[in-house]
């Protein structure tokens, strides 16, 4: 199977430019005017479009999963958690005055 890149290499420089422009425009904006393309470019670009569509679907699926995970995280992070009460220990009772110290 010939890769998309290899199939574009058989085109003239002018047709390569037209093909790359059409591919990029389709990938970014989803628009393409196939009827205005030269015959050689039309066939190659037409065969590349399904790959672009497939990759866009895969990308959108991954992005939607990531957004869902972030939404779940945001929801969980807003939950209030009951913390255990801190045990207050007073050390005042344990303090000895200087005159109470015993030396051996």
Secondary structure, DSSP 8 states (H G I E B T S, - for coil): ---HHHHHTTS-HHHHHHHHHHHHHHHHHS---GGGS-HHHHHHHHHHHHHHHHHHHHHHHHHHHHHHHHHHHHHHHTS------------TTT---GGG----
